[in-house]
Amino acid sequence: MKKNKNLTSNNFSNLNRRKLIKGGFVIAMATSLWWPNKAEAANVFSGREVSFLNAHTGEKFKGEYWQKGRYLPDAFKEIKHIMRDHRTGEIFPIDPRLVDILFVLKKKFNTNNHYRIFSGYRSPATNKMLRRSSFGVARKSLHMQGQAVDLRLPGYSLSALRRQAMALRAGGVGYYPKSQFVHLDTGRVRHW
């Protein structure tokens, strides 16, 4: 029994290392596609900042979520609250890699505009309801794992946002021009 417990612990450690490596890859991609000026360099490598507005609740987040080599728990507490399922009020942890993707995209666009978020975490009940009433909602949506977000970036076209997100090759990218949003997730690299 002890052997199985250690095996599970090692598997969990490997999973965390994989997530950390993938998150590091996203940031490495950002630095290869965007290079900070001298003033930015002092801050960007010591801290990462994002800003977004929940389109349904009007709640905002603006601030650092990563500093001195680690994710900030207080920031993620606020992020998961704002990215909660607005229909049920359910809160779920948000994948830090997803927030890293948002950070990288804002740097690529060189903007301080905040994202407008339409869907972050989605409860299984909400996902089931949306599958019945909408087209294109996945049965095993990564929204239910806190690994996906539907958004737009005011001041930039959806097609430009899609193109930049696809260039990152950091996860899935969905394009919904009729609904006016782009879907981003930390799953396998794919697009639709």
Secondary structure as GFF3:
##gff-version 3
##sequence-region A 1 192
A	DSSP	alpha_helix	2	33	.	.	.	ID=ss1
A	DSSP	alpha_helix	38	44	.	.	.	ID=ss2
A	DSSP	beta_strand	47	54	.	.	.	ID=ss3
A	DSSP	beta_strand	60	67	.	.	.	ID=ss4
A	DSSP	beta_strand	70	71	.	.	.	ID=ss5
A	DSSP	alpha_helix	73	82	.	.	.	ID=ss6
A	DSSP	alpha_helix	96	109	.	.	.	ID=ss7
A	DSSP	beta_strand	115	119	.	.	.	ID=ss8
A	DSSP	alpha_helix	124	133	.	.	.	ID=ss9
A	DSSP	three_ten_helix	142	145	.	.	.	ID=ss10
A	DSSP	beta_strand	148	152	.	.	.	ID=ss11
A	DSSP	alpha_helix	158	168	.	.	.	ID=ss12
A	DSSP	beta_strand	172	176	.	.	.	ID=ss13
A	DSSP	beta_strand	181	185	.	.	.	ID=ss14
A	DSSP	beta_strand	190	191	.	.	.	ID=ss15
###
